[in-house]
Every structure is written in C-alpha cells, then in structure tokens.
Amino acid sequence: MILDNKLNWQKYSEYPNTDWTGEAKYIVDDSSELANKIMVNPLFEPIEDENGNLIDIKPIEILPDIDEVKKEKLREVSIACNATITNGIDIGEEHFSLTQNDQINLSVVFEMVKQGATTALYHADYELCRPFTAEEVINLMTKATEFKTYHTTYCNHLNTWIRRCETIEEVQAISYGAELPEDLQTHLMEVLGLEVG
C-alpha cells in the first residue's frame, strides 16, 4: 500500500509493499494492522517515527453538520407524529385506527350524519361493521379531529424548537413526546384553546 502527499492510499497486487509510482509519501505493508486502519479511516493524521516513517494514524472525527442533524430530527419527529395519528384513539372499549383510509371512511359516515342519517355503518379495529348512531359518529369524528389536530400542532411546535436549537446536543435530546419549552408549550395550549397552567 502506498500513500500520496494527500494521504490517499492505493494498492497494486503485482507490486505489494513497494512504491511502484515513485511518488509515494509512505509505504505500508498491505497485510498490516496499520493498512487496515487506513482503509477504514479515510480521514486521519499521520503519526511518524523519528525517521519520518508512518507508524500509526490518528483518525479525524467528522462532526456532523448541525443543519443535517436538524433535518434528520425533523424527519424523525414527523414520522413519529404520523405513526401516533395513524395508531388512532380509544373510545370506551373500542379502538379506532386513523390511517388515511380510515379518516376518509370516517369523513364519509360523518357527512351522511350531517345530511340527516340517524345511523351509519362503521367499525372499530378488528370488529364487524355495526350501525353507529349519529351521536356515536359525531363523537368519534370530534375525538379523532381533536387527536389529529393536537398531534399535528404539537409536531409543528417541536419543529420550531428543533429549528431554533444552537447545538447538535440540543437537537439530539429532542424526541417525540418531549415536554416543550415553556414559551412553546404556552403557545400550543393557547392555539388549541386549552387552559394554560
């Protein structure tokens, strides 16, 4: 293995452990532990002995860019928000998932009730369809809408918190479900019309 002045390495199996280019800065035994370290650490500082021979390397840690970390965290909380909404709600003993199809189906039965139907066929998860009373449909739609609105708004506030972080550590400490900073929590409660305090 040879390394050039920019510490890029090359191997040539016909001429192992030799400077076949005549321009190598270092020559390293292809089968050595040092050669393996070089191949898995693309960025490093060379460590030389008193004669200028390469004897070891010090890997250079590549710190992530805060904007990339924020972008990944925004994606993470968006996925968590969508999964939470999709998982749905419990009403009494029944559970109702809120996938996009579920939300469309619920909107259809809600529209039927708005147009005067006293019952509409619907079903809870893993249950057979049954006639839901208009009151049950309205209650289900209200709870589903409140649930989705809360989580969508909470996620929006998390996104604001993530964007205003100044360090990678602050960004990485945020997770879906975390308590918001006081100003964002107050705003969340106010915009949702909930009691602050």
CNS distance restraints for C-alpha pairs under 8 A (distance, minus, plus):
assign (resid   1 and name CA) (resid   9 and name CA) 6.52 0.50 0.50
assign (resid   1 and name CA) (resid  10 and name CA) 5.55 0.50 0.50
assign (resid   1 and name CA) (resid  11 and name CA) 4.58 0.50 0.50
assign (resid   1 and name CA) (resid  12 and name CA) 7.21 0.50 0.50
assign (resid   1 and name CA) (resid  16 and name CA) 6.60 0.50 0.50
assign (resid   1 and name CA) (resid  17 and name CA) 5.55 0.50 0.50
assign (resid   1 and name CA) (resid  18 and name CA) 7.34 0.50 0.50
assign (resid   1 and name CA) (resid  27 and name CA) 5.87 0.50 0.50
assign (resid   1 and name CA) (resid  28 and name CA) 5.14 0.50 0.50
assign (resid   1 and name CA) (resid  29 and name CA) 6.17 0.50 0.50
assign (resid   1 and name CA) (resid  30 and name CA) 5.17 0.50 0.50
assign (resid   1 and name CA) (resid  35 and name CA) 7.19 0.50 0.50
assign (resid   2 and name CA) (resid   9 and name CA) 5.47 0.50 0.50
assign (resid   2 and name CA) (resid  10 and name CA) 5.47 0.50 0.50
assign (resid   2 and name CA) (resid  11 and name CA) 6.56 0.50 0.50
assign (resid   2 and name CA) (resid  17 and name CA) 7.34 0.50 0.50
assign (resid   2 and name CA) (resid  18 and name CA) 7.36 0.50 0.50
assign (resid   2 and name CA) (resid  19 and name CA) 6.37 0.50 0.50
assign (resid   2 and name CA) (resid  24 and name CA) 5.69 0.50 0.50
assign (resid   2 and name CA) (resid  25 and name CA) 7.31 0.50 0.50
assign (resid   2 and name CA) (resid  26 and name CA) 5.69 0.50 0.50
assign (resid   2 and name CA) (resid  27 and name CA) 4.61 0.50 0.50
assign (resid   2 and name CA) (resid  28 and name CA) 6.17 0.50 0.50
assign (resid   3 and name CA) (resid   7 and name CA) 5.08 0.50 0.50
assign (resid   3 and name CA) (resid   8 and name CA) 5.30 0.50 0.50
assign (resid   3 and name CA) (resid   9 and name CA) 4.35 0.50 0.50
assign (resid   3 and name CA) (resid  10 and name CA) 6.59 0.50 0.50
assign (resid   3 and name CA) (resid  24 and name CA) 5.60 0.50 0.50
assign (resid   3 and name CA) (resid  25 and name CA) 5.67 0.50 0.50
assign (resid   3 and name CA) (resid  26 and name CA) 5.16 0.50 0.50
assign (resid   3 and name CA) (resid  27 and name CA) 6.53 0.50 0.50
assign (resid   3 and name CA) (resid  28 and name CA) 8.00 0.50 0.50
assign (resid   4 and name CA) (resid   8 and name CA) 5.56 0.50 0.50
assign (resid   4 and name CA) (resid   9 and name CA) 6.63 0.50 0.50
assign (resid   4 and name CA) (resid  23 and name CA) 6.91 0.50 0.50
assign (resid   4 and name CA) (resid  24 and name CA) 4.92 0.50 0.50
assign (resid   4 and name CA) (resid  25 and name CA) 5.01 0.50 0.50
assign (resid   4 and name CA) (resid  26 and name CA) 6.95 0.50 0.50
assign (resid   5 and name CA) (resid  24 and name CA) 7.31 0.50 0.50
assign (resid   5 and name CA) (resid  25 and name CA) 5.65 0.50 0.50
assign (resid   7 and name CA) (resid  25 and name CA) 7.97 0.50 0.50
assign (resid   9 and name CA) (resid  38 and name CA) 7.96 0.50 0.50
assign (resid   9 and name CA) (resid  39 and name CA) 7.91 0.50 0.50
assign (resid  11 and name CA) (resid  16 and name CA) 7.07 0.50 0.50
assign (resid  11 and name CA) (resid  30 and name CA) 7.43 0.50 0.50
assign (resid  12 and name CA) (resid  16 and name CA) 6.03 0.50 0.50
assign (resid  15 and name CA) (resid  19 and name CA) 8.00 0.50 0.50
assign (resid  15 and name CA) (resid  20 and name CA) 6.64 0.50 0.50
assign (resid  16 and name CA) (resid  29 and name CA) 7.50 0.50 0.50
assign (resid  16 and name CA) (resid  30 and name CA) 6.62 0.50 0.50
assign (resid  17 and name CA) (resid  27 and name CA) 6.19 0.50 0.50
assign (resid  17 and name CA) (resid  28 and name CA) 6.09 0.50 0.50
assign (resid  17 and name CA) (resid  29 and name CA) 5.14 0.50 0.50
assign (resid  17 and name CA) (resid  30 and name CA) 6.20 0.50 0.50
assign (resid  18 and name CA) (resid  27 and name CA) 6.53 0.50 0.50
assign (resid  19 and name CA) (resid  23 and name CA) 7.07 0.50 0.50
assign (resid  19 and name CA) (resid  24 and name CA) 5.85 0.50 0.50
assign (resid  19 and name CA) (resid  27 and name CA) 6.63 0.50 0.50
assign (resid  26 and name CA) (resid  53 and name CA) 6.94 0.50 0.50
assign (resid  26 and name CA) (resid  54 and name CA) 6.38 0.50 0.50
assign (resid  27 and name CA) (resid  54 and name CA) 7.88 0.50 0.50
assign (resid  28 and name CA) (resid  32 and name CA) 7.51 0.50 0.50
assign (resid  28 and name CA) (resid  34 and name CA) 7.41 0.50 0.50
assign (resid  28 and name CA) (resid  35 and name CA) 6.31 0.50 0.50
assign (resid  28 and name CA) (resid  54 and name CA) 7.67 0.50 0.50
assign (resid  29 and name CA) (resid  34 and name CA) 7.93 0.50 0.50
assign (resid  29 and name CA) (resid  35 and name CA) 6.60 0.50 0.50
assign (resid  30 and name CA) (resid  35 and name CA) 5.71 0.50 0.50
assign (resid  31 and name CA) (resid  35 and name CA) 6.57 0.50 0.50
assign (resid  31 and name CA) (resid  36 and name CA) 7.62 0.50 0.50
assign (resid  32 and name CA) (resid  36 and name CA) 6.64 0.50 0.50
assign (resid  33 and name CA) (resid  37 and name CA) 6.30 0.50 0.50
assign (resid  34 and name CA) (resid  38 and name CA) 6.22 0.50 0.50
assign (resid  34 and name CA) (resid  55 and name CA) 7.60 0.50 0.50
assign (resid  34 and name CA) (resid  56 and name CA) 6.29 0.50 0.50
assign (resid  34 and name CA) (resid  57 and name CA) 7.68 0.50 0.50
assign (resid  35 and name CA) (resid  39 and name CA) 6.30 0.50 0.50
assign (resid  36 and name CA) (resid  40 and name CA) 6.44 0.50 0.50
assign (resid  37 and name CA) (resid  41 and name CA) 6.08 0.50 0.50
assign (resid  37 and name CA) (resid  57 and name CA) 7.65 0.50 0.50
assign (resid  38 and name CA) (resid  42 and name CA) 6.58 0.50 0.50
assign (resid  38 and name CA) (resid  44 and name CA) 7.88 0.50 0.50
assign (resid  38 and name CA) (resid  57 and name CA) 7.36 0.50 0.50
assign (resid  41 and name CA) (resid  59 and name CA) 6.06 0.50 0.50
assign (resid  43 and name CA) (resid  59 and name CA) 6.02 0.50 0.50
assign (resid  43 and name CA) (resid  60 and name CA) 5.48 0.50 0.50
assign (resid  43 and name CA) (resid  61 and name CA) 7.82 0.50 0.50
assign (resid  44 and name CA) (resid  57 and name CA) 6.04 0.50 0.50
assign (resid  44 and name CA) (resid  58 and name CA) 5.30 0.50 0.50
assign (resid  44 and name CA) (resid  59 and name CA) 4.11 0.50 0.50
assign (resid  44 and name CA) (resid  60 and name CA) 4.85 0.50 0.50
assign (resid  45 and name CA) (resid  57 and name CA) 5.62 0.50 0.50
assign (resid  45 and name CA) (resid  58 and name CA) 5.04 0.50 0.50
assign (resid  45 and name CA) (resid  59 and name CA) 6.35 0.50 0.50
assign (resid  45 and name CA) (resid  60 and name CA) 6.83 0.50 0.50
assign (resid  46 and name CA) (resid  54 and name CA) 6.48 0.50 0.50
assign (resid  46 and name CA) (resid  55 and name CA) 7.91 0.50 0.50
assign (resid  46 and name CA) (resid  56 and name CA) 6.40 0.50 0.50
assign (resid  46 and name CA) (resid  57 and name CA) 4.67 0.50 0.50
assign (resid  46 and name CA) (resid  58 and name CA) 6.41 0.50 0.50
assign (resid  47 and name CA) (resid  54 and name CA) 5.85 0.50 0.50
assign (resid  47 and name CA) (resid  55 and name CA) 5.88 0.50 0.50
assign (resid  47 and name CA) (resid  56 and name CA) 5.01 0.50 0.50
assign (resid  47 and name CA) (resid  57 and name CA) 5.26 0.50 0.50
assign (resid  47 and name CA) (resid  58 and name CA) 6.98 0.50 0.50
assign (resid  48 and name CA) (resid  52 and name CA) 5.19 0.50 0.50
assign (resid  48 and name CA) (resid  53 and name CA) 5.11 0.50 0.50
assign (resid  48 and name CA) (resid  54 and name CA) 4.48 0.50 0.50
assign (resid  48 and name CA) (resid  55 and name CA) 5.38 0.50 0.50
assign (resid  48 and name CA) (resid  56 and name CA) 6.95 0.50 0.50
assign (resid  49 and name CA) (resid  53 and name CA) 5.46 0.50 0.50
assign (resid  49 and name CA) (resid  54 and name CA) 6.63 0.50 0.50
assign (resid  49 and name CA) (resid  55 and name CA) 6.30 0.50 0.50
assign (resid  64 and name CA) (resid  68 and name CA) 7.08 0.50 0.50
assign (resid  64 and name CA) (resid  69 and name CA) 6.86 0.50 0.50
assign (resid  65 and name CA) (resid  69 and name CA) 6.35 0.50 0.50
assign (resid  66 and name CA) (resid  70 and name CA) 6.06 0.50 0.50
assign (resid  66 and name CA) (resid 167 and name CA) 6.91 0.50 0.50
assign (resid  66 and name CA) (resid 168 and name CA) 5.55 0.50 0.50
assign (resid  67 and name CA) (resid  71 and name CA) 6.11 0.50 0.50
assign (resid  68 and name CA) (resid  72 and name CA) 6.22 0.50 0.50
assign (resid  69 and name CA) (resid  73 and name CA) 6.16 0.50 0.50
assign (resid  69 and name CA) (resid 168 and name CA) 6.75 0.50 0.50
assign (resid  69 and name CA) (resid 171 and name CA) 7.20 0.50 0.50
assign (resid  69 and name CA) (resid 172 and name CA) 7.74 0.50 0.50
assign (resid  70 and name CA) (resid  74 and name CA) 6.05 0.50 0.50
assign (resid  70 and name CA) (resid 162 and name CA) 6.36 0.50 0.50
assign (resid  70 and name CA) (resid 163 and name CA) 6.70 0.50 0.50
assign (resid  70 and name CA) (resid 168 and name CA) 7.91 0.50 0.50
assign (resid  70 and name CA) (resid 171 and name CA) 6.41 0.50 0.50
assign (resid  71 and name CA) (resid  75 and name CA) 6.32 0.50 0.50
assign (resid  72 and name CA) (resid  76 and name CA) 6.13 0.50 0.50
assign (resid  73 and name CA) (resid  77 and name CA) 6.20 0.50 0.50
assign (resid  73 and name CA) (resid 162 and name CA) 7.46 0.50 0.50
assign (resid  73 and name CA) (resid 171 and name CA) 7.10 0.50 0.50
assign (resid  73 and name CA) (resid 172 and name CA) 7.33 0.50 0.50
assign (resid  74 and name CA) (resid  78 and name CA) 6.12 0.50 0.50
assign (resid  74 and name CA) (resid 159 and name CA) 6.12 0.50 0.50
assign (resid  74 and name CA) (resid 162 and name CA) 7.18 0.50 0.50
assign (resid  75 and name CA) (resid  79 and name CA) 6.23 0.50 0.50
assign (resid  76 and name CA) (resid  80 and name CA) 6.29 0.50 0.50
assign (resid  77 and name CA) (resid  81 and name CA) 5.98 0.50 0.50
assign (resid  77 and name CA) (resid 155 and name CA) 6.89 0.50 0.50
assign (resid  77 and name CA) (resid 158 and name CA) 7.77 0.50 0.50
assign (resid  77 and name CA) (resid 159 and name CA) 7.93 0.50 0.50
assign (resid  77 and name CA) (resid 175 and name CA) 6.83 0.50 0.50
assign (resid  77 and name CA) (resid 176 and name CA) 5.53 0.50 0.50
assign (resid  78 and name CA) (resid  82 and name CA) 6.19 0.50 0.50
assign (resid  78 and name CA) (resid 155 and name CA) 6.89 0.50 0.50
assign (resid  79 and name CA) (resid  83 and name CA) 6.10 0.50 0.50
assign (resid  80 and name CA) (resid  84 and name CA) 6.08 0.50 0.50
assign (resid  80 and name CA) (resid 176 and name CA) 6.39 0.50 0.50
assign (resid  81 and name CA) (resid  85 and name CA) 6.25 0.50 0.50
assign (resid  81 and name CA) (resid 151 and name CA) 6.35 0.50 0.50
assign (resid  81 and name CA) (resid 152 and name CA) 7.00 0.50 0.50
assign (resid  81 and name CA) (resid 155 and name CA) 6.44 0.50 0.50
assign (resid  81 and name CA) (resid 176 and name CA) 7.29 0.50 0.50
assign (resid  82 and name CA) (resid  86 and name CA) 5.98 0.50 0.50
assign (resid  83 and name CA) (resid  87 and name CA) 5.98 0.50 0.50
assign (resid  84 and name CA) (resid  88 and name CA) 6.80 0.50 0.50
assign (resid  84 and name CA) (resid 151 and name CA) 7.81 0.50 0.50
assign (resid  85 and name CA) (resid  98 and name CA) 6.15 0.50 0.50
assign (resid  85 and name CA) (resid  99 and name CA) 7.57 0.50 0.50
assign (resid  85 and name CA) (resid 147 and name CA) 7.35 0.50 0.50
assign (resid  85 and name CA) (resid 148 and name CA) 5.92 0.50 0.50
assign (resid  85 and name CA) (resid 151 and name CA) 7.05 0.50 0.50
assign (resid  86 and name CA) (resid  97 and name CA) 5.82 0.50 0.50
assign (resid  86 and name CA) (resid  98 and name CA) 4.46 0.50 0.50
assign (resid  86 and name CA) (resid  99 and name CA) 4.60 0.50 0.50
assign (resid  86 and name CA) (resid 100 and name CA) 7.66 0.50 0.50
assign (resid  87 and name CA) (resid  96 and name CA) 7.92 0.50 0.50
assign (resid  87 and name CA) (resid  97 and name CA) 5.14 0.50 0.50
assign (resid  87 and name CA) (resid  98 and name CA) 6.21 0.50 0.50
assign (resid  87 and name CA) (resid  99 and name CA) 7.47 0.50 0.50
assign (resid  88 and name CA) (resid  95 and name CA) 7.21 0.50 0.50
assign (resid  88 and name CA) (resid  96 and name CA) 5.46 0.50 0.50
assign (resid  88 and name CA) (resid  97 and name CA) 4.06 0.50 0.50
assign (resid  88 and name CA) (resid  98 and name CA) 4.79 0.50 0.50
assign (resid  88 and name CA) (resid  99 and name CA) 7.82 0.50 0.50
assign (resid  88 and name CA) (resid 144 and name CA) 7.58 0.50 0.50
assign (resid  89 and name CA) (resid  95 and name CA) 5.77 0.50 0.50
assign (resid  89 and name CA) (resid  96 and name CA) 5.39 0.50 0.50
assign (resid  89 and name CA) (resid  97 and name CA) 6.51 0.50 0.50
assign (resid  89 and name CA) (resid  98 and name CA) 7.73 0.50 0.50
assign (resid  89 and name CA) (resid 143 and name CA) 7.89 0.50 0.50
assign (resid  89 and name CA) (resid 144 and name CA) 6.97 0.50 0.50
assign (resid  89 and name CA) (resid 147 and name CA) 7.64 0.50 0.50
assign (resid  90 and name CA) (resid  94 and name CA) 5.66 0.50 0.50
assign (resid  90 and name CA) (resid  95 and name CA) 4.36 0.50 0.50
assign (resid  90 and name CA) (resid  96 and name CA) 6.21 0.50 0.50
assign (resid  91 and name CA) (resid  95 and name CA) 6.30 0.50 0.50
assign (resid  91 and name CA) (resid  96 and name CA) 7.75 0.50 0.50
assign (resid  91 and name CA) (resid 140 and name CA) 7.59 0.50 0.50
assign (resid  94 and name CA) (resid 124 and name CA) 5.90 0.50 0.50
assign (resid  94 and name CA) (resid 125 and name CA) 7.36 0.50 0.50
assign (resid  95 and name CA) (resid 124 and name CA) 5.69 0.50 0.50
assign (resid  95 and name CA) (resid 125 and name CA) 5.70 0.50 0.50
assign (resid  96 and name CA) (resid 124 and name CA) 5.19 0.50 0.50
assign (resid  96 and name CA) (resid 125 and name CA) 5.52 0.50 0.50
assign (resid  97 and name CA) (resid 102 and name CA) 6.68 0.50 0.50
assign (resid  97 and name CA) (resid 124 and name CA) 7.91 0.50 0.50
assign (resid  97 and name CA) (resid 125 and name CA) 6.64 0.50 0.50
assign (resid  98 and name CA) (resid 102 and name CA) 5.12 0.50 0.50
assign (resid  98 and name CA) (resid 103 and name CA) 5.61 0.50 0.50
assign (resid  98 and name CA) (resid 144 and name CA) 7.62 0.50 0.50
assign (resid  99 and name CA) (resid 103 and name CA) 6.17 0.50 0.50
assign (resid 100 and name CA) (resid 104 and name CA) 6.22 0.50 0.50
assign (resid 101 and name CA) (resid 105 and name CA) 6.11 0.50 0.50
assign (resid 102 and name CA) (resid 106 and name CA) 6.02 0.50 0.50
assign (resid 103 and name CA) (resid 107 and name CA) 6.08 0.50 0.50
assign (resid 104 and name CA) (resid 108 and name CA) 6.31 0.50 0.50
assign (resid 105 and name CA) (resid 109 and name CA) 6.51 0.50 0.50
assign (resid 106 and name CA) (resid 110 and name CA) 6.02 0.50 0.50
assign (resid 106 and name CA) (resid 122 and name CA) 7.87 0.50 0.50
assign (resid 106 and name CA) (resid 141 and name CA) 6.92 0.50 0.50
assign (resid 107 and name CA) (resid 111 and name CA) 6.02 0.50 0.50
assign (resid 107 and name CA) (resid 141 and name CA) 7.65 0.50 0.50
assign (resid 108 and name CA) (resid 112 and name CA) 6.37 0.50 0.50
assign (resid 109 and name CA) (resid 113 and name CA) 6.37 0.50 0.50
assign (resid 109 and name CA) (resid 120 and name CA) 5.92 0.50 0.50
assign (resid 109 and name CA) (resid 121 and name CA) 7.44 0.50 0.50
assign (resid 109 and name CA) (resid 122 and name CA) 7.52 0.50 0.50
assign (resid 109 and name CA) (resid 137 and name CA) 7.22 0.50 0.50
assign (resid 110 and name CA) (resid 114 and name CA) 6.21 0.50 0.50
assign (resid 110 and name CA) (resid 137 and name CA) 6.13 0.50 0.50
assign (resid 110 and name CA) (resid 138 and name CA) 6.68 0.50 0.50
assign (resid 110 and name CA) (resid 141 and name CA) 6.96 0.50 0.50
assign (resid 111 and name CA) (resid 115 and name CA) 6.21 0.50 0.50
assign (resid 112 and name CA) (resid 116 and name CA) 6.57 0.50 0.50
assign (resid 112 and name CA) (resid 117 and name CA) 5.57 0.50 0.50
assign (resid 112 and name CA) (resid 120 and name CA) 7.21 0.50 0.50
assign (resid 113 and name CA) (resid 117 and name CA) 4.52 0.50 0.50
assign (resid 113 and name CA) (resid 118 and name CA) 6.33 0.50 0.50
assign (resid 113 and name CA) (resid 119 and name CA) 7.09 0.50 0.50
assign (resid 113 and name CA) (resid 120 and name CA) 7.28 0.50 0.50
assign (resid 113 and name CA) (resid 134 and name CA) 5.69 0.50 0.50
assign (resid 113 and name CA) (resid 137 and name CA) 7.49 0.50 0.50
assign (resid 113 and name CA) (resid 138 and name CA) 7.89 0.50 0.50
assign (resid 117 and name CA) (resid 134 and name CA) 6.98 0.50 0.50
assign (resid 118 and name CA) (resid 133 and name CA) 5.97 0.50 0.50
assign (resid 118 and name CA) (resid 134 and name CA) 5.05 0.50 0.50
assign (resid 119 and name CA) (resid 131 and name CA) 5.75 0.50 0.50
assign (resid 119 and name CA) (resid 132 and name CA) 5.33 0.50 0.50
assign (resid 119 and name CA) (resid 133 and name CA) 4.42 0.50 0.50
assign (resid 119 and name CA) (resid 134 and name CA) 5.30 0.50 0.50
assign (resid 120 and name CA) (resid 131 and name CA) 5.33 0.50 0.50
assign (resid 120 and name CA) (resid 132 and name CA) 5.30 0.50 0.50
assign (resid 120 and name CA) (resid 133 and name CA) 6.64 0.50 0.50
assign (resid 120 and name CA) (resid 134 and name CA) 7.21 0.50 0.50
assign (resid 120 and name CA) (resid 137 and name CA) 7.72 0.50 0.50
assign (resid 121 and name CA) (resid 129 and name CA) 6.00 0.50 0.50
assign (resid 121 and name CA) (resid 130 and name CA) 5.38 0.50 0.50
assign (resid 121 and name CA) (resid 131 and name CA) 4.51 0.50 0.50
assign (resid 121 and name CA) (resid 132 and name CA) 5.92 0.50 0.50
assign (resid 122 and name CA) (resid 129 and name CA) 5.15 0.50 0.50
assign (resid 122 and name CA) (resid 130 and name CA) 5.83 0.50 0.50
assign (resid 122 and name CA) (resid 131 and name CA) 6.49 0.50 0.50
assign (resid 122 and name CA) (resid 132 and name CA) 6.35 0.50 0.50
assign (resid 123 and name CA) (resid 127 and name CA) 5.89 0.50 0.50
assign (resid 123 and name CA) (resid 128 and name CA) 5.91 0.50 0.50
assign (resid 123 and name CA) (resid 129 and name CA) 4.45 0.50 0.50
assign (resid 123 and name CA) (resid 130 and name CA) 6.15 0.50 0.50
assign (resid 124 and name CA) (resid 128 and name CA) 7.57 0.50 0.50
assign (resid 124 and name CA) (resid 129 and name CA) 7.69 0.50 0.50
assign (resid 132 and name CA) (resid 136 and name CA) 5.79 0.50 0.50
assign (resid 132 and name CA) (resid 137 and name CA) 6.22 0.50 0.50
assign (resid 133 and name CA) (resid 137 and name CA) 6.30 0.50 0.50
assign (resid 134 and name CA) (resid 138 and name CA) 6.12 0.50 0.50
assign (resid 135 and name CA) (resid 139 and name CA) 6.06 0.50 0.50
assign (resid 136 and name CA) (resid 140 and name CA) 6.01 0.50 0.50
assign (resid 137 and name CA) (resid 141 and name CA) 6.03 0.50 0.50
assign (resid 138 and name CA) (resid 142 and name CA) 5.98 0.50 0.50
assign (resid 139 and name CA) (resid 143 and name CA) 6.13 0.50 0.50
assign (resid 140 and name CA) (resid 144 and name CA) 5.99 0.50 0.50
assign (resid 141 and name CA) (resid 145 and name CA) 5.95 0.50 0.50
assign (resid 142 and name CA) (resid 146 and name CA) 6.11 0.50 0.50
assign (resid 143 and name CA) (resid 147 and name CA) 6.02 0.50 0.50
assign (resid 144 and name CA) (resid 148 and name CA) 6.11 0.50 0.50
assign (resid 145 and name CA) (resid 149 and name CA) 5.91 0.50 0.50
assign (resid 146 and name CA) (resid 150 and name CA) 5.98 0.50 0.50
assign (resid 147 and name CA) (resid 151 and name CA) 6.33 0.50 0.50
assign (resid 148 and name CA) (resid 152 and name CA) 5.97 0.50 0.50
assign (resid 149 and name CA) (resid 153 and name CA) 5.95 0.50 0.50
assign (resid 150 and name CA) (resid 154 and name CA) 5.92 0.50 0.50
assign (resid 150 and name CA) (resid 192 and name CA) 7.33 0.50 0.50
assign (resid 151 and name CA) (resid 155 and name CA) 5.95 0.50 0.50
assign (resid 152 and name CA) (resid 156 and name CA) 6.26 0.50 0.50
assign (resid 153 and name CA) (resid 157 and name CA) 6.34 0.50 0.50
assign (resid 153 and name CA) (resid 188 and name CA) 7.14 0.50 0.50
assign (resid 154 and name CA) (resid 158 and name CA) 6.23 0.50 0.50
assign (resid 154 and name CA) (resid 188 and name CA) 6.83 0.50 0.50
assign (resid 155 and name CA) (resid 159 and name CA) 6.15 0.50 0.50
assign (resid 155 and name CA) (resid 176 and name CA) 7.78 0.50 0.50
assign (resid 156 and name CA) (resid 160 and name CA) 6.45 0.50 0.50
assign (resid 157 and name CA) (resid 161 and name CA) 6.31 0.50 0.50
assign (resid 157 and name CA) (resid 180 and name CA) 7.77 0.50 0.50
assign (resid 157 and name CA) (resid 184 and name CA) 6.38 0.50 0.50
assign (resid 157 and name CA) (resid 188 and name CA) 7.15 0.50 0.50
assign (resid 158 and name CA) (resid 162 and name CA) 6.15 0.50 0.50
assign (resid 158 and name CA) (resid 176 and name CA) 7.82 0.50 0.50
assign (resid 158 and name CA) (resid 180 and name CA) 7.10 0.50 0.50
assign (resid 159 and name CA) (resid 163 and name CA) 6.15 0.50 0.50
assign (resid 160 and name CA) (resid 164 and name CA) 6.36 0.50 0.50
assign (resid 161 and name CA) (resid 165 and name CA) 6.48 0.50 0.50
assign (resid 161 and name CA) (resid 180 and name CA) 7.77 0.50 0.50
assign (resid 161 and name CA) (resid 181 and name CA) 7.82 0.50 0.50
assign (resid 161 and name CA) (resid 184 and name CA) 7.79 0.50 0.50
assign (resid 162 and name CA) (resid 171 and name CA) 5.82 0.50 0.50
assign (resid 162 and name CA) (resid 174 and name CA) 7.52 0.50 0.50
assign (resid 165 and name CA) (resid 170 and name CA) 6.01 0.50 0.50
assign (resid 165 and name CA) (resid 171 and name CA) 6.08 0.50 0.50
assign (resid 166 and name CA) (resid 170 and name CA) 7.08 0.50 0.50
assign (resid 167 and name CA) (resid 171 and name CA) 6.60 0.50 0.50
assign (resid 168 and name CA) (resid 172 and name CA) 6.13 0.50 0.50
assign (resid 169 and name CA) (resid 173 and name CA) 6.17 0.50 0.50
assign (resid 170 and name CA) (resid 174 and name CA) 6.93 0.50 0.50
assign (resid 174 and name CA) (resid 178 and name CA) 6.52 0.50 0.50
assign (resid 179 and name CA) (resid 185 and name CA) 7.67 0.50 0.50
assign (resid 180 and name CA) (resid 184 and name CA) 5.94 0.50 0.50
assign (resid 180 and name CA) (resid 185 and name CA) 5.24 0.50 0.50
assign (resid 181 and name CA) (resid 185 and name CA) 6.02 0.50 0.50
assign (resid 182 and name CA) (resid 186 and name CA) 6.01 0.50 0.50
assign (resid 183 and name CA) (resid 187 and name CA) 6.22 0.50 0.50
assign (resid 184 and name CA) (resid 188 and name CA) 5.99 0.50 0.50
assign (resid 185 and name CA) (resid 189 and name CA) 6.23 0.50 0.50
assign (resid 186 and name CA) (resid 190 and name CA) 6.16 0.50 0.50
assign (resid 186 and name CA) (resid 196 and name CA) 6.19 0.50 0.50
assign (resid 187 and name CA) (resid 191 and name CA) 5.99 0.50 0.50
assign (resid 188 and name CA) (resid 192 and name CA) 6.16 0.50 0.50
assign (resid 189 and name CA) (resid 193 and name CA) 6.04 0.50 0.50
assign (resid 189 and name CA) (resid 194 and name CA) 4.85 0.50 0.50
assign (resid 189 and name CA) (resid 195 and name CA) 6.39 0.50 0.50
assign (resid 189 and name CA) (resid 196 and name CA) 5.85 0.50 0.50
assign (resid 190 and name CA) (resid 194 and name CA) 5.92 0.50 0.50
assign (resid 190 and name CA) (resid 195 and name CA) 7.23 0.50 0.50
assign (resid 190 and name CA) (resid 196 and name CA) 6.91 0.50 0.50
